Amino acid sequence: MRRSRTGKQSFSLWLIIVDLKGMVGPAEQIVDTLETRSDQPHPARNHWCITVRRNAQRRDLSNRRSSASYCLSLCQWTWVAILLGAMGLSAGVQSQSDVLVMRVDVEDRSELTIDLAAAKALRRVLLQHSGDPALLTDPAIQKALASARSQLALYQFERVEGRIRFVAHIDRVLLEGLIREANGTVWAGERPPVFLWLVIDDANGRRFGNTEAEQPLWVEFEAAFSALGLNLRRPLYDLTDATLVSPDTLWRRDYGPVVEASARYGMTHLLVGRLISLSGDRTIAEWTYLQETAEQSVSIQADTHAALIEPGLAMTMAEMRRLFAVELKTEAVSQPLMISIKNVVSLADYQAVTQLVSGIQTLGQVRPIAVEGEILRLALFGVEDADSLIRLMASQTELQWVNTNPDADGGLLLSWQGS
């Protein structure tokens, strides 16, 4: 087991400017909390804390008759600005889930084998997370692949049933950095499967493409989709399907029954293939991608499965990336995206919200800008626009969108639903 490079220690810098009249709880309690953030003595900070404590004690003593002076709401904060490098609000802090593992079968453990396997592992991970084969032609990506071993966080070997496997550990942040340098795309969380219907026109007439003759085509199709980060499914072609869809239905491009039959499986992204077998190994194929708001078709004549599959795969991947991927851009052309979150009414809410937001995929930095009443304002670096952020946050349940139009009054607004 080897590491390709040494780890780096992360640190955080907190700069807090507050109006103590608006802090949650007695000021003395807040100072105690601030003092416990570090075990190391800090003369300047200690002097400031002592001064604040004295002022707080005077204020608390003068208002003992009112319990509100002991626990003032976060809604009375006038301004908070926090600058930080890590502490969970930066991509520099990682957990085990931020390490991607890819296994490659190899023949031996030679240096040449390591270099080749590292490049293959990095190439596979790039494709699975971007869904874009064209990414590999970018000069920045080609440079990274040429030195793939140095891009790995860790690599090792394992033996399984007599076979040797090269196991590559790839840092997610590094991977997204490479894609960002190439101005590429990454999948935003989970994607729905694509559902494949096949109808064949051969010497015996028209039939569903569910026989042993189509099995090699299905295997290659499934592998091609998987390599780009998508799952491919197919119907059972059972009696229930037959009552809704026939080979002639597919051939006539009567897609209403196809959509209805697909709903049985919970599928909404469909790929329909109409294949005509010619002499020899040549086949004419028409691929149609169907989705609620889109219908696209492409035709091809080919004599290999790979060539037959490619147009349908490319068309489907382009549309799926449009719907479920986000574009990453270099910092030189990237501007922060401003969002507001309401219902942040306590220090615990503030910590929970900032931690949740900092875990959003692709974010390089989350910078708190201000607290105004119960509204927390944040600047997000690493996400380009509102549509991308909505996709990245699709699985969030504790933050609900109130306004998704950045040009409306108040801009992008979410509501914190956590406890």
Contacts in CASP RR format, 6 or more apart in sequence:
PFRMAT RR
TARGET T0000
AUTHOR 0000-0000-0000
METHOD contacts of the structure
MODEL  1
MRRSRTGKQSFSLWLIIVDLKGMVGPAEQIVDTLETRSDQPHPARNHWCI
TVRRNAQRRDLSNRRSSASYCLSLCQWTWVAILLGAMGLSAGVQSQSDVL
VMRVDVEDRSELTIDLAAAKALRRVLLQHSGDPALLTDPAIQKALASARS
QLALYQFERVEGRIRFVAHIDRVLLEGLIREANGTVWAGERPPVFLWLVI
DDANGRRFGNTEAEQPLWVEFEAAFSALGLNLRRPLYDLTDATLVSPDTL
WRRDYGPVVEASARYGMTHLLVGRLISLSGDRTIAEWTYLQETAEQSVSI
QADTHAALIEPGLAMTMAEMRRLFAVELKTEAVSQPLMISIKNVVSLADY
QAVTQLVSGIQTLGQVRPIAVEGEILRLALFGVEDADSLIRLMASQTELQ
WVNTNPDADGGLLLSWQGS
1 154 0 8 1.000
1 155 0 8 1.000
1 156 0 8 1.000
2 154 0 8 1.000
2 155 0 8 1.000
2 156 0 8 1.000
3 153 0 8 1.000
3 154 0 8 1.000
4 149 0 8 1.000
4 150 0 8 1.000
4 151 0 8 1.000
4 152 0 8 1.000
4 153 0 8 1.000
4 154 0 8 1.000
4 155 0 8 1.000
5 150 0 8 1.000
5 153 0 8 1.000
10 85 0 8 1.000
10 86 0 8 1.000
10 90 0 8 1.000
10 92 0 8 1.000
10 93 0 8 1.000
11 85 0 8 1.000
11 86 0 8 1.000
12 84 0 8 1.000
12 85 0 8 1.000
12 86 0 8 1.000
12 87 0 8 1.000
13 83 0 8 1.000
13 84 0 8 1.000
13 85 0 8 1.000
14 37 0 8 1.000
14 82 0 8 1.000
14 83 0 8 1.000
14 84 0 8 1.000
14 87 0 8 1.000
15 81 0 8 1.000
15 82 0 8 1.000
15 83 0 8 1.000
16 34 0 8 1.000
16 80 0 8 1.000
16 81 0 8 1.000
16 82 0 8 1.000
17 79 0 8 1.000
17 80 0 8 1.000
17 81 0 8 1.000
18 77 0 8 1.000
18 78 0 8 1.000
18 79 0 8 1.000
18 80 0 8 1.000
19 76 0 8 1.000
19 77 0 8 1.000
19 78 0 8 1.000
19 79 0 8 1.000
20 27 0 8 1.000
20 30 0 8 1.000
20 52 0 8 1.000
20 55 0 8 1.000
20 56 0 8 1.000
21 72 0 8 1.000
21 76 0 8 1.000
21 78 0 8 1.000
22 72 0 8 1.000
22 73 0 8 1.000
22 74 0 8 1.000
22 76 0 8 1.000
22 77 0 8 1.000
22 78 0 8 1.000
23 30 0 8 1.000
23 72 0 8 1.000
23 74 0 8 1.000
23 77 0 8 1.000
24 30 0 8 1.000
24 71 0 8 1.000
24 72 0 8 1.000
24 73 0 8 1.000
24 74 0 8 1.000
24 346 0 8 1.000
24 347 0 8 1.000
25 70 0 8 1.000
25 71 0 8 1.000
25 72 0 8 1.000
26 56 0 8 1.000
26 60 0 8 1.000
26 69 0 8 1.000
26 70 0 8 1.000
26 71 0 8 1.000
27 52 0 8 1.000
27 53 0 8 1.000
27 55 0 8 1.000
27 56 0 8 1.000
27 59 0 8 1.000
27 60 0 8 1.000
28 53 0 8 1.000
28 56 0 8 1.000
28 57 0 8 1.000
28 60 0 8 1.000
31 49 0 8 1.000
31 52 0 8 1.000
31 53 0 8 1.000
31 56 0 8 1.000
34 45 0 8 1.000
34 49 0 8 1.000
35 45 0 8 1.000
35 46 0 8 1.000
35 49 0 8 1.000
59 69 0 8 1.000
60 69 0 8 1.000
60 70 0 8 1.000
63 69 0 8 1.000
73 345 0 8 1.000
73 346 0 8 1.000
74 344 0 8 1.000
74 345 0 8 1.000
74 346 0 8 1.000
74 347 0 8 1.000
74 349 0 8 1.000
74 350 0 8 1.000
74 371 0 8 1.000
74 373 0 8 1.000
74 374 0 8 1.000
75 345 0 8 1.000
75 373 0 8 1.000
75 374 0 8 1.000
76 373 0 8 1.000
77 371 0 8 1.000
77 372 0 8 1.000
77 373 0 8 1.000
79 370 0 8 1.000
79 371 0 8 1.000
80 368 0 8 1.000
80 370 0 8 1.000
80 371 0 8 1.000
81 368 0 8 1.000
81 369 0 8 1.000
81 370 0 8 1.000
82 367 0 8 1.000
82 368 0 8 1.000
83 367 0 8 1.000
84 90 0 8 1.000
84 367 0 8 1.000
85 92 0 8 1.000
85 365 0 8 1.000
86 92 0 8 1.000
86 93 0 8 1.000
87 93 0 8 1.000
88 355 0 8 1.000
88 358 0 8 1.000
88 359 0 8 1.000
89 354 0 8 1.000
89 355 0 8 1.000
89 357 0 8 1.000
89 358 0 8 1.000
89 365 0 8 1.000
89 366 0 8 1.000
90 358 0 8 1.000
90 364 0 8 1.000
90 365 0 8 1.000
90 366 0 8 1.000
91 173 0 8 1.000
91 176 0 8 1.000
91 363 0 8 1.000
91 364 0 8 1.000
91 365 0 8 1.000
92 173 0 8 1.000
94 171 0 8 1.000
94 172 0 8 1.000
94 173 0 8 1.000
98 171 0 8 1.000
98 172 0 8 1.000
98 173 0 8 1.000
99 153 0 8 1.000
99 154 0 8 1.000
99 169 0 8 1.000
99 170 0 8 1.000
99 171 0 8 1.000
99 172 0 8 1.000
100 125 0 8 1.000
100 129 0 8 1.000
100 169 0 8 1.000
100 170 0 8 1.000
100 171 0 8 1.000
100 172 0 8 1.000
100 175 0 8 1.000
101 167 0 8 1.000
101 168 0 8 1.000
101 169 0 8 1.000
101 170 0 8 1.000
102 121 0 8 1.000
102 122 0 8 1.000
102 124 0 8 1.000
102 125 0 8 1.000
102 167 0 8 1.000
102 168 0 8 1.000
102 170 0 8 1.000
103 121 0 8 1.000
103 158 0 8 1.000
103 165 0 8 1.000
103 166 0 8 1.000
103 167 0 8 1.000
103 168 0 8 1.000
104 117 0 8 1.000
104 120 0 8 1.000
104 121 0 8 1.000
104 124 0 8 1.000
104 165 0 8 1.000
104 166 0 8 1.000
104 168 0 8 1.000
105 163 0 8 1.000
105 164 0 8 1.000
105 165 0 8 1.000
105 166 0 8 1.000
106 113 0 8 1.000
106 117 0 8 1.000
106 157 0 8 1.000
106 164 0 8 1.000
106 165 0 8 1.000
106 166 0 8 1.000
107 113 0 8 1.000
107 164 0 8 1.000
108 164 0 8 1.000
109 157 0 8 1.000
109 164 0 8 1.000
113 166 0 8 1.000
114 149 0 8 1.000
114 155 0 8 1.000
114 166 0 8 1.000
115 148 0 8 1.000
115 149 0 8 1.000
117 166 0 8 1.000
117 168 0 8 1.000
118 148 0 8 1.000
118 149 0 8 1.000
118 151 0 8 1.000
118 152 0 8 1.000
118 155 0 8 1.000
118 166 0 8 1.000
118 168 0 8 1.000
119 145 0 8 1.000
119 146 0 8 1.000
119 148 0 8 1.000
121 148 0 8 1.000
121 152 0 8 1.000
121 166 0 8 1.000
121 168 0 8 1.000
121 170 0 8 1.000
122 144 0 8 1.000
122 145 0 8 1.000
122 148 0 8 1.000
122 151 0 8 1.000
122 152 0 8 1.000
122 168 0 8 1.000
122 170 0 8 1.000
123 136 0 8 1.000
123 145 0 8 1.000
123 148 0 8 1.000
124 227 0 8 1.000
125 168 0 8 1.000
125 170 0 8 1.000
125 175 0 8 1.000
126 135 0 8 1.000
126 136 0 8 1.000
126 141 0 8 1.000
126 175 0 8 1.000
126 178 0 8 1.000
126 179 0 8 1.000
127 133 0 8 1.000
127 135 0 8 1.000
127 136 0 8 1.000
127 227 0 8 1.000
127 228 0 8 1.000
127 229 0 8 1.000
128 227 0 8 1.000
128 228 0 8 1.000
128 229 0 8 1.000
129 175 0 8 1.000
129 176 0 8 1.000
129 179 0 8 1.000
129 186 0 8 1.000
129 187 0 8 1.000
129 229 0 8 1.000
130 179 0 8 1.000
130 184 0 8 1.000
130 185 0 8 1.000
130 186 0 8 1.000
130 187 0 8 1.000
130 325 0 8 1.000
131 185 0 8 1.000
131 187 0 8 1.000
131 228 0 8 1.000
131 229 0 8 1.000
131 230 0 8 1.000
131 317 0 8 1.000
131 321 0 8 1.000
131 325 0 8 1.000
132 184 0 8 1.000
132 185 0 8 1.000
132 228 0 8 1.000
132 317 0 8 1.000
132 321 0 8 1.000
133 228 0 8 1.000
135 141 0 8 1.000
135 179 0 8 1.000
135 182 0 8 1.000
135 184 0 8 1.000
135 185 0 8 1.000
136 142 0 8 1.000
136 145 0 8 1.000
138 182 0 8 1.000
138 184 0 8 1.000
140 178 0 8 1.000
140 181 0 8 1.000
140 182 0 8 1.000
141 178 0 8 1.000
141 182 0 8 1.000
144 151 0 8 1.000
144 178 0 8 1.000
149 155 0 8 1.000
151 170 0 8 1.000
151 174 0 8 1.000
151 178 0 8 1.000
152 168 0 8 1.000
152 169 0 8 1.000
152 170 0 8 1.000
153 169 0 8 1.000
153 170 0 8 1.000
153 171 0 8 1.000
153 174 0 8 1.000
154 168 0 8 1.000
154 169 0 8 1.000
155 166 0 8 1.000
155 167 0 8 1.000
155 168 0 8 1.000
155 169 0 8 1.000
156 167 0 8 1.000
157 164 0 8 1.000
157 165 0 8 1.000
157 166 0 8 1.000
157 167 0 8 1.000
158 164 0 8 1.000
158 165 0 8 1.000
158 167 0 8 1.000
159 165 0 8 1.000
176 186 0 8 1.000
176 328 0 8 1.000
176 361 0 8 1.000
176 362 0 8 1.000
177 328 0 8 1.000
179 185 0 8 1.000
179 186 0 8 1.000
179 328 0 8 1.000
180 328 0 8 1.000
180 329 0 8 1.000
180 330 0 8 1.000
180 382 0 8 1.000
181 330 0 8 1.000
183 327 0 8 1.000
183 328 0 8 1.000
183 329 0 8 1.000
183 330 0 8 1.000
184 327 0 8 1.000
184 328 0 8 1.000
185 321 0 8 1.000
185 325 0 8 1.000
185 326 0 8 1.000
185 327 0 8 1.000
185 328 0 8 1.000
186 325 0 8 1.000
186 326 0 8 1.000
186 328 0 8 1.000
186 361 0 8 1.000
186 362 0 8 1.000
187 229 0 8 1.000
187 321 0 8 1.000
187 324 0 8 1.000
187 325 0 8 1.000
188 324 0 8 1.000
188 325 0 8 1.000
188 326 0 8 1.000
188 361 0 8 1.000
188 388 0 8 1.000
188 391 0 8 1.000
188 392 0 8 1.000
188 394 0 8 1.000
189 324 0 8 1.000
189 361 0 8 1.000
189 391 0 8 1.000
189 392 0 8 1.000
189 394 0 8 1.000
189 395 0 8 1.000
190 394 0 8 1.000
190 395 0 8 1.000
191 229 0 8 1.000
191 230 0 8 1.000
191 231 0 8 1.000
191 320 0 8 1.000
191 324 0 8 1.000
192 267 0 8 1.000
192 268 0 8 1.000
192 269 0 8 1.000
192 324 0 8 1.000
193 230 0 8 1.000
193 231 0 8 1.000
193 232 0 8 1.000
193 233 0 8 1.000
193 267 0 8 1.000
193 269 0 8 1.000
194 225 0 8 1.000
194 230 0 8 1.000
194 231 0 8 1.000
194 232 0 8 1.000
194 233 0 8 1.000
194 269 0 8 1.000
194 270 0 8 1.000
194 271 0 8 1.000
194 316 0 8 1.000
194 320 0 8 1.000
195 233 0 8 1.000
195 234 0 8 1.000
195 235 0 8 1.000
195 262 0 8 1.000
195 265 0 8 1.000
195 267 0 8 1.000
195 269 0 8 1.000
195 270 0 8 1.000
195 271 0 8 1.000
196 218 0 8 1.000
196 221 0 8 1.000
196 232 0 8 1.000
196 233 0 8 1.000
196 234 0 8 1.000
196 270 0 8 1.000
196 271 0 8 1.000
196 272 0 8 1.000
196 273 0 8 1.000
197 234 0 8 1.000
197 235 0 8 1.000
197 245 0 8 1.000
197 250 0 8 1.000
197 258 0 8 1.000
197 262 0 8 1.000
197 270 0 8 1.000
197 271 0 8 1.000
197 272 0 8 1.000
197 273 0 8 1.000
198 208 0 8 1.000
198 209 0 8 1.000
198 210 0 8 1.000
198 214 0 8 1.000
198 217 0 8 1.000
198 234 0 8 1.000
198 272 0 8 1.000
198 273 0 8 1.000
198 275 0 8 1.000
199 206 0 8 1.000
199 207 0 8 1.000
199 208 0 8 1.000
199 209 0 8 1.000
199 247 0 8 1.000
199 250 0 8 1.000
199 251 0 8 1.000
199 272 0 8 1.000
199 273 0 8 1.000
199 274 0 8 1.000
199 275 0 8 1.000
200 206 0 8 1.000
200 207 0 8 1.000
200 208 0 8 1.000
200 209 0 8 1.000
200 214 0 8 1.000
200 247 0 8 1.000
200 275 0 8 1.000
200 277 0 8 1.000
201 251 0 8 1.000
201 274 0 8 1.000
201 275 0 8 1.000
201 276 0 8 1.000
201 277 0 8 1.000
202 276 0 8 1.000
202 277 0 8 1.000
203 277 0 8 1.000
206 247 0 8 1.000
206 248 0 8 1.000
206 251 0 8 1.000
207 247 0 8 1.000
208 237 0 8 1.000
208 247 0 8 1.000
209 237 0 8 1.000
209 275 0 8 1.000
210 234 0 8 1.000
210 237 0 8 1.000
216 305 0 8 1.000
217 305 0 8 1.000
217 308 0 8 1.000
217 309 0 8 1.000
218 234 0 8 1.000
220 305 0 8 1.000
220 306 0 8 1.000
220 309 0 8 1.000
221 232 0 8 1.000
221 305 0 8 1.000
221 309 0 8 1.000
221 313 0 8 1.000
222 232 0 8 1.000
224 309 0 8 1.000
224 313 0 8 1.000
225 231 0 8 1.000
225 232 0 8 1.000
225 313 0 8 1.000
225 316 0 8 1.000
226 232 0 8 1.000
228 313 0 8 1.000
228 317 0 8 1.000
230 316 0 8 1.000
230 317 0 8 1.000
230 320 0 8 1.000
233 265 0 8 1.000
233 267 0 8 1.000
235 241 0 8 1.000
235 261 0 8 1.000
235 262 0 8 1.000
235 265 0 8 1.000
240 264 0 8 1.000
241 261 0 8 1.000
241 264 0 8 1.000
244 257 0 8 1.000
244 260 0 8 1.000
244 261 0 8 1.000
244 264 0 8 1.000
245 257 0 8 1.000
245 258 0 8 1.000
245 261 0 8 1.000
249 257 0 8 1.000
249 258 0 8 1.000
250 258 0 8 1.000
250 272 0 8 1.000
250 273 0 8 1.000
250 274 0 8 1.000
251 274 0 8 1.000
253 288 0 8 1.000
255 270 0 8 1.000
255 272 0 8 1.000
255 288 0 8 1.000
255 290 0 8 1.000
255 295 0 8 1.000
258 270 0 8 1.000
258 272 0 8 1.000
258 290 0 8 1.000
259 270 0 8 1.000
259 290 0 8 1.000
262 268 0 8 1.000
262 270 0 8 1.000
268 291 0 8 1.000
268 292 0 8 1.000
269 289 0 8 1.000
269 290 0 8 1.000
269 291 0 8 1.000
269 316 0 8 1.000
269 320 0 8 1.000
270 289 0 8 1.000
270 290 0 8 1.000
270 291 0 8 1.000
271 287 0 8 1.000
271 288 0 8 1.000
271 289 0 8 1.000
271 290 0 8 1.000
271 312 0 8 1.000
271 316 0 8 1.000
272 287 0 8 1.000
272 288 0 8 1.000
272 290 0 8 1.000
273 285 0 8 1.000
273 286 0 8 1.000
273 287 0 8 1.000
273 288 0 8 1.000
274 285 0 8 1.000
274 286 0 8 1.000
274 288 0 8 1.000
275 283 0 8 1.000
275 284 0 8 1.000
275 285 0 8 1.000
275 308 0 8 1.000
276 283 0 8 1.000
276 284 0 8 1.000
276 285 0 8 1.000
277 283 0 8 1.000
278 284 0 8 1.000
278 301 0 8 1.000
280 303 0 8 1.000
281 303 0 8 1.000
281 304 0 8 1.000
282 301 0 8 1.000
282 302 0 8 1.000
282 303 0 8 1.000
283 301 0 8 1.000
283 302 0 8 1.000
283 303 0 8 1.000
283 308 0 8 1.000
284 299 0 8 1.000
284 300 0 8 1.000
284 301 0 8 1.000
285 299 0 8 1.000
285 300 0 8 1.000
285 301 0 8 1.000
285 302 0 8 1.000
285 308 0 8 1.000
285 311 0 8 1.000
286 297 0 8 1.000
286 298 0 8 1.000
286 299 0 8 1.000
287 297 0 8 1.000
287 298 0 8 1.000
287 299 0 8 1.000
287 300 0 8 1.000
287 311 0 8 1.000
287 312 0 8 1.000
287 315 0 8 1.000
287 316 0 8 1.000
288 295 0 8 1.000
288 296 0 8 1.000
288 297 0 8 1.000
289 295 0 8 1.000
289 296 0 8 1.000
289 297 0 8 1.000
289 312 0 8 1.000
289 315 0 8 1.000
289 316 0 8 1.000
289 319 0 8 1.000
291 319 0 8 1.000
291 323 0 8 1.000
294 319 0 8 1.000
296 315 0 8 1.000
296 319 0 8 1.000
298 311 0 8 1.000
298 312 0 8 1.000
298 315 0 8 1.000
299 311 0 8 1.000
300 307 0 8 1.000
300 308 0 8 1.000
300 310 0 8 1.000
300 311 0 8 1.000
300 312 0 8 1.000
302 308 0 8 1.000
324 391 0 8 1.000
325 391 0 8 1.000
326 362 0 8 1.000
326 383 0 8 1.000
326 384 0 8 1.000
326 388 0 8 1.000
326 391 0 8 1.000
326 392 0 8 1.000
327 384 0 8 1.000
327 388 0 8 1.000
328 362 0 8 1.000
328 382 0 8 1.000
328 384 0 8 1.000
329 382 0 8 1.000
329 384 0 8 1.000
331 381 0 8 1.000
334 381 0 8 1.000
334 382 0 8 1.000
334 384 0 8 1.000
336 367 0 8 1.000
336 379 0 8 1.000
336 380 0 8 1.000
336 381 0 8 1.000
337 379 0 8 1.000
337 380 0 8 1.000
337 381 0 8 1.000
337 382 0 8 1.000
337 383 0 8 1.000
337 384 0 8 1.000
337 385 0 8 1.000
337 386 0 8 1.000
337 389 0 8 1.000
337 406 0 8 1.000
337 412 0 8 1.000
338 369 0 8 1.000
338 377 0 8 1.000
338 378 0 8 1.000
338 379 0 8 1.000
338 380 0 8 1.000
338 406 0 8 1.000
338 411 0 8 1.000
338 412 0 8 1.000
339 377 0 8 1.000
339 378 0 8 1.000
339 380 0 8 1.000
339 389 0 8 1.000
339 411 0 8 1.000
339 412 0 8 1.000
339 413 0 8 1.000
339 414 0 8 1.000
340 375 0 8 1.000
340 376 0 8 1.000
340 377 0 8 1.000
340 378 0 8 1.000
340 410 0 8 1.000
340 411 0 8 1.000
340 412 0 8 1.000
340 413 0 8 1.000
340 414 0 8 1.000
341 353 0 8 1.000
341 357 0 8 1.000
341 375 0 8 1.000
341 376 0 8 1.000
341 377 0 8 1.000
341 378 0 8 1.000
341 399 0 8 1.000
341 413 0 8 1.000
341 414 0 8 1.000
341 415 0 8 1.000
341 416 0 8 1.000
342 374 0 8 1.000
342 375 0 8 1.000
342 376 0 8 1.000
342 402 0 8 1.000
342 413 0 8 1.000
342 414 0 8 1.000
342 415 0 8 1.000
342 416 0 8 1.000
343 349 0 8 1.000
343 374 0 8 1.000
343 415 0 8 1.000
343 416 0 8 1.000
343 417 0 8 1.000
344 350 0 8 1.000
344 353 0 8 1.000
344 371 0 8 1.000
344 374 0 8 1.000
344 375 0 8 1.000
344 376 0 8 1.000
344 416 0 8 1.000
345 374 0 8 1.000
349 416 0 8 1.000
349 418 0 8 1.000
350 371 0 8 1.000
350 376 0 8 1.000
352 398 0 8 1.000
352 416 0 8 1.000
352 418 0 8 1.000
353 376 0 8 1.000
353 399 0 8 1.000
353 416 0 8 1.000
354 366 0 8 1.000
354 368 0 8 1.000
354 376 0 8 1.000
354 378 0 8 1.000
356 396 0 8 1.000
356 398 0 8 1.000
356 399 0 8 1.000
357 363 0 8 1.000
357 366 0 8 1.000
357 378 0 8 1.000
357 380 0 8 1.000
357 399 0 8 1.000
358 366 0 8 1.000
360 380 0 8 1.000
360 383 0 8 1.000
360 389 0 8 1.000
360 392 0 8 1.000
360 393 0 8 1.000
361 392 0 8 1.000
362 382 0 8 1.000
362 383 0 8 1.000
362 392 0 8 1.000
363 380 0 8 1.000
363 381 0 8 1.000
363 382 0 8 1.000
363 383 0 8 1.000
364 381 0 8 1.000
364 382 0 8 1.000
365 380 0 8 1.000
365 381 0 8 1.000
365 382 0 8 1.000
366 378 0 8 1.000
366 379 0 8 1.000
366 380 0 8 1.000
366 381 0 8 1.000
367 378 0 8 1.000
367 379 0 8 1.000
367 380 0 8 1.000
367 381 0 8 1.000
368 376 0 8 1.000
368 377 0 8 1.000
368 378 0 8 1.000
368 379 0 8 1.000
369 377 0 8 1.000
369 378 0 8 1.000
369 379 0 8 1.000
370 376 0 8 1.000
370 377 0 8 1.000
371 377 0 8 1.000
380 389 0 8 1.000
383 389 0 8 1.000
383 392 0 8 1.000
385 406 0 8 1.000
386 404 0 8 1.000
386 405 0 8 1.000
386 406 0 8 1.000
386 412 0 8 1.000
389 412 0 8 1.000
390 401 0 8 1.000
390 404 0 8 1.000
393 399 0 8 1.000
397 417 0 8 1.000
398 416 0 8 1.000
398 417 0 8 1.000
398 418 0 8 1.000
399 414 0 8 1.000
399 415 0 8 1.000
399 416 0 8 1.000
399 417 0 8 1.000
400 414 0 8 1.000
400 415 0 8 1.000
400 417 0 8 1.000
401 413 0 8 1.000
401 414 0 8 1.000
401 415 0 8 1.000
402 413 0 8 1.000
402 414 0 8 1.000
402 415 0 8 1.000
403 410 0 8 1.000
403 411 0 8 1.000
403 412 0 8 1.000
403 413 0 8 1.000
404 412 0 8 1.000
405 411 0 8 1.000
405 412 0 8 1.000
406 412 0 8 1.000
END
